């Protein structure tokens, strides 16, 4: 049920952290994986790392905040492998860390354009092809910032709650054609993206103390949830936001 053999998967933001862990888990399950992020050299390095291990991967750089690059990502993937079976929207940005009243209009636009508009546009490019084949899985990496307020991550949280609404509507619109859409809401994960949070000893101690598992997560633990959602094991799961946070949000 977890076999992804010969499935084609695009994973944005897949040169490090959660995205790279997801891409690796898919490749290990037999998928042909598109490694994508803004920097070509980083994409090429990860794709080579995977292929050197005998995994099936190709590098296609893309800035998800630019529509023309999203279009190129889709067209190059189709030219390479002929279909897209799984789309993981993981790439995101958060250039601000502080209360919302200090956020400039430019920073707000950057967060919304990258985290929401880019995901919206990419899904609209990929879902019709999935529907034509009668199957597909869209997975958006959201955050528990979508579920609770935060004094320093307010704008990021706004973008992440928009993603959870997006997958619900994708599920309604495309479900009749066999396309599933779900989100994952990770808690604090040990990645470079979240370094400002877990490198703060006081904040880290506070998180660990209020998390039932008494620790933060690892990228591979989110990859496991994503592998489930991409596979036939989740064939009756759509429109959901699956929280993977060590129990933080239940306390």
VEXDREN-2710 file (C-alpha; in Angstrom, 1 decimal):
% VEXDREN-2710
k/r/px/py/pz
1/UNK/0.0/0.0/0.0
2/UNK/3.0/2.3/0.5
3/UNK/4.6/1.5/-2.8
4/UNK/5.3/4.5/-5.1
5/UNK/7.0/2.6/-7.9
6/UNK/7.0/4.6/-11.2
7/UNK/5.1/7.5/-9.7
8/UNK/6.3/10.9/-10.7
9/UNK/6.6/13.3/-7.8
10/UNK/7.5/17.0/-7.7
11/UNK/8.7/18.2/-4.3
12/UNK/9.3/22.0/-4.1
13/UNK/11.9/23.2/-1.6
14/UNK/13.6/19.8/-1.7
15/UNK/17.3/20.6/-1.4
16/UNK/17.3/20.5/2.4
17/UNK/15.2/19.9/5.5
18/UNK/11.7/18.5/5.3
19/UNK/11.5/18.8/1.5
20/UNK/14.7/16.8/1.0
21/UNK/13.5/14.2/3.5
22/UNK/10.2/13.8/1.7
23/UNK/11.9/13.5/-1.7
24/UNK/14.3/10.8/-0.3
25/UNK/11.4/8.8/1.2
26/UNK/9.5/8.9/-2.1
27/UNK/12.6/7.8/-4.1
28/UNK/13.2/5.0/-1.6
29/UNK/9.6/3.9/-2.2
30/UNK/10.2/3.7/-6.0
31/UNK/9.1/7.2/-7.2
32/UNK/10.8/9.3/-9.8
33/UNK/11.5/12.5/-8.0
34/UNK/11.9/16.1/-9.2
35/UNK/14.3/18.0/-6.9
36/UNK/13.4/21.7/-7.0
37/UNK/14.4/24.9/-5.2
38/UNK/15.5/28.3/-6.2
39/UNK/19.2/27.5/-6.7
40/UNK/20.3/25.3/-9.6
41/UNK/23.5/24.2/-7.9
42/UNK/21.7/23.0/-4.8
43/UNK/19.2/21.1/-6.9
44/UNK/21.9/19.5/-9.0
45/UNK/23.8/18.4/-5.9
46/UNK/20.9/16.7/-4.3
47/UNK/19.8/15.0/-7.5
48/UNK/23.3/13.7/-8.0
49/UNK/23.4/12.5/-4.3
50/UNK/20.2/10.6/-5.0
51/UNK/21.2/9.1/-8.3
52/UNK/24.6/8.1/-6.9
53/UNK/22.6/6.0/-4.4
54/UNK/20.7/4.4/-7.2
55/UNK/17.6/6.5/-6.8
56/UNK/15.6/8.1/-9.6
57/UNK/15.8/11.9/-9.5
58/UNK/16.2/14.9/-11.7
59/UNK/16.9/18.6/-10.8
60/UNK/14.5/21.3/-12.1
61/UNK/15.2/24.7/-10.3
62/UNK/12.2/26.9/-9.6
63/UNK/11.3/30.0/-7.6
64/UNK/7.8/29.3/-6.5
65/UNK/7.0/33.0/-6.3
66/UNK/7.4/33.4/-10.1
67/UNK/4.6/32.0/-12.3
68/UNK/6.8/31.6/-15.4
69/UNK/9.2/29.4/-13.4
70/UNK/6.3/27.3/-12.1
71/UNK/5.1/26.8/-15.6
72/UNK/8.6/25.7/-16.6
73/UNK/8.8/23.3/-13.7
74/UNK/5.6/21.6/-14.8
75/UNK/6.4/21.5/-18.5
76/UNK/10.0/20.2/-17.9
77/UNK/8.7/17.5/-15.6
78/UNK/6.1/16.4/-18.2
79/UNK/8.8/16.4/-20.9
80/UNK/11.0/14.3/-18.8
81/UNK/8.5/11.8/-17.4
82/UNK/5.1/12.4/-19.1
83/UNK/3.0/12.8/-16.0
84/UNK/2.8/14.1/-12.5
85/UNK/1.3/11.8/-9.9
86/UNK/2.3/13.5/-6.7
87/UNK/2.8/17.2/-6.0
88/UNK/4.3/18.3/-2.7
89/UNK/4.2/22.1/-2.1
90/UNK/6.9/22.4/0.6
91/UNK/8.8/25.6/-0.4
92/UNK/8.0/28.6/1.7
93/UNK/9.5/31.8/3.0
94/UNK/9.3/33.7/6.2
95/UNK/11.5/36.9/6.0
96/UNK/10.1/38.4/9.2
97/UNK/10.3/37.3/12.8
98/UNK/8.4/39.6/15.1
99/UNK/5.0/41.2/15.8
100/UNK/2.7/41.9/12.8
101/UNK/2.7/45.7/13.3
102/UNK/6.4/45.7/12.4
103/UNK/5.9/43.9/9.1
104/UNK/6.3/46.0/6.0
105/UNK/3.9/45.8/3.0
106/UNK/6.8/44.4/0.9
107/UNK/7.5/41.6/3.4
108/UNK/3.8/40.8/3.7
109/UNK/3.5/40.5/-0.1
110/UNK/6.6/38.3/-0.2
111/UNK/5.1/35.8/2.3
112/UNK/1.7/35.7/0.7
113/UNK/3.0/35.5/-2.9
114/UNK/5.4/32.7/-2.1
115/UNK/3.4/30.7/0.4
116/UNK/-0.1/31.1/-0.9
117/UNK/-0.2/32.4/-4.4
118/UNK/2.6/30.2/-5.7
119/UNK/1.0/27.1/-4.2
120/UNK/-2.4/28.1/-5.6
121/UNK/-0.9/28.6/-9.1
122/UNK/1.1/25.4/-9.1
123/UNK/-1.9/23.3/-8.0
124/UNK/-4.0/24.9/-10.8
125/UNK/-1.3/23.8/-13.3
126/UNK/-1.0/20.2/-12.0
127/UNK/-4.5/19.2/-10.9
128/UNK/-6.1/19.1/-14.4
129/UNK/-3.5/16.6/-15.7
130/UNK/-4.1/14.4/-12.6
131/UNK/-7.8/14.6/-13.2
132/UNK/-7.4/13.5/-16.8
133/UNK/-5.7/10.3/-15.6
134/UNK/-8.2/9.8/-12.8
135/UNK/-5.7/9.9/-9.9
136/UNK/-3.3/12.1/-8.1
137/UNK/-2.2/13.4/-4.7
138/UNK/-1.5/17.0/-3.7
139/UNK/0.3/17.5/-0.4
140/UNK/0.9/21.0/1.1
141/UNK/3.3/21.4/4.0
142/UNK/1.5/23.9/6.2
143/UNK/2.4/24.4/9.9
144/UNK/0.8/24.4/13.4
145/UNK/1.1/28.2/13.0
146/UNK/-2.1/27.8/11.0
147/UNK/-3.8/26.5/14.2
148/UNK/-2.7/28.8/16.9
149/UNK/-1.6/32.4/17.4
150/UNK/2.0/33.4/17.7
151/UNK/3.5/36.7/18.8
152/UNK/6.4/36.5/16.3
153/UNK/5.0/34.4/13.4
154/UNK/1.7/36.1/12.7
155/UNK/2.1/36.7/8.9
156/UNK/3.6/33.3/8.3
157/UNK/0.6/31.8/10.2
158/UNK/-1.8/33.7/8.0
159/UNK/-0.2/32.2/4.9
160/UNK/-0.3/28.7/6.5
161/UNK/-3.9/28.8/7.4
162/UNK/-4.7/29.9/3.8
163/UNK/-2.9/26.7/2.6
164/UNK/-5.2/24.5/4.8
165/UNK/-8.3/26.2/3.2
166/UNK/-6.8/25.7/-0.2
167/UNK/-6.5/21.9/0.2
168/UNK/-10.1/21.6/1.4
169/UNK/-11.3/23.4/-1.7
170/UNK/-9.0/21.4/-4.0
171/UNK/-10.4/18.2/-2.4
172/UNK/-14.0/19.3/-3.1
173/UNK/-13.2/20.5/-6.7
174/UNK/-11.0/17.6/-7.8
175/UNK/-12.2/14.7/-5.7
176/UNK/-14.8/13.6/-8.2
177/UNK/-11.9/13.1/-10.7
178/UNK/-9.9/11.0/-8.3
179/UNK/-7.5/13.7/-7.1
180/UNK/-6.8/14.0/-3.4
181/UNK/-5.5/17.0/-1.6
182/UNK/-4.2/17.2/2.0
183/UNK/-2.0/19.4/4.2
184/UNK/0.5/18.5/6.9
185/UNK/1.0/20.8/9.9
186/UNK/4.4/20.1/11.4
187/UNK/5.3/21.4/14.8
188/UNK/8.8/22.6/15.6
189/UNK/11.2/20.5/13.3
190/UNK/15.0/20.7/13.4
191/UNK/15.6/22.3/10.1
192/UNK/17.6/25.4/8.9
193/UNK/14.2/27.1/8.2
194/UNK/13.2/26.9/11.9
195/UNK/16.7/27.5/13.3
196/UNK/15.7/30.8/14.9
197/UNK/13.3/28.9/17.0
198/UNK/15.2/25.8/18.1
199/UNK/18.5/27.6/18.5
200/UNK/16.9/29.9/21.2
201/UNK/17.6/27.8/24.4
202/UNK/14.7/29.4/26.3
203/UNK/12.2/28.9/23.5
204/UNK/13.4/25.3/22.8
205/UNK/13.2/24.4/26.5
206/UNK/9.6/25.9/26.6
207/UNK/8.6/23.9/23.6
208/UNK/10.1/20.7/24.8
209/UNK/8.5/21.1/28.2
210/UNK/5.0/21.7/26.8
211/UNK/5.2/18.9/24.2
212/UNK/4.0/15.5/25.3
213/UNK/6.9/13.7/23.6
214/UNK/9.3/16.2/25.2
215/UNK/11.3/16.9/22.1
216/UNK/11.1/18.6/18.7
217/UNK/10.7/16.7/15.5
218/UNK/13.1/15.5/12.8
219/UNK/12.5/16.0/9.0
220/UNK/12.2/12.3/8.4
221/UNK/9.2/12.2/10.7
222/UNK/7.3/14.6/8.4
223/UNK/8.5/12.6/5.4
224/UNK/6.7/9.6/6.8
225/UNK/3.4/11.4/7.0
226/UNK/3.9/12.6/3.4
227/UNK/4.7/9.2/2.2
228/UNK/1.4/7.9/3.7
229/UNK/-0.5/10.7/2.0
230/UNK/1.1/10.1/-1.4
231/UNK/0.4/6.3/-1.3
232/UNK/-2.6/4.1/-1.7
233/UNK/-2.6/3.7/2.1
234/UNK/-4.3/7.1/2.1
235/UNK/-6.7/6.5/-0.8
236/UNK/-9.7/7.5/1.3
237/UNK/-8.1/10.6/2.9
238/UNK/-8.6/14.0/1.3
239/UNK/-9.2/17.6/2.4
240/UNK/-7.5/17.0/5.8
241/UNK/-4.8/18.8/7.7
242/UNK/-2.7/16.2/9.6
243/UNK/-0.9/17.6/12.6
244/UNK/2.5/16.1/13.3
245/UNK/3.8/18.1/16.3
246/UNK/4.6/15.6/19.1
247/UNK/1.3/16.5/20.7
248/UNK/2.1/20.2/21.2
249/UNK/-1.3/21.5/20.1
250/UNK/-3.2/19.2/22.4
251/UNK/-1.8/20.9/25.6
END
